[in-house]
């Protein structure tokens, strides 16, 4: 019986991986709609939310604008960025500028490498005033209340903040 459940679990995992694919130009905006609205973000170092995040369509199905700011006892931070479809590279891309008490001014860009009905996976690269800081992957898993995020460092310096959860503001 244990082998049976193990085989079922393995089959489900393989099928889930096989169904993951990058969004297309026709459906990318549906995946990005999951990020619209207002969220409060949680850092592993704090009990209360540390960041207020907002994302809205500037041009429906063409361009999103997002911004965030620190809140509560978290170190000062503010950020703004844009998301759109890059026809030349055939993928969703975003870029942002952030100023934080922790790292100063940081420019980051990212692109989506796959999406499922419940997740989106991103590759992110960040540069500061002195050059390259880090490259990492981000997996966002959408939940009823918002999303949960896992981050894996690929190269460079560890992230100062460990945002693991976004809760949608109703």
Buried (B, 14 or more C-beta within 10 A) or exposed (E): EEEEEEEEEEEEEEEEEEEBEBBEEEEBBEBBBBBBBBBBBBBEEEEEBBBBBBBEBEEEBEEBBBBBBBBEEBEEBEBEBEBBBEEEEEBBBBEBEBEBEEBEEBBBBBBBBBBBEEBBBBBBBBBBEEEEBBBBBBBBEBEEEBBBBEBEEEEBEEBBBEBBBBBBEE
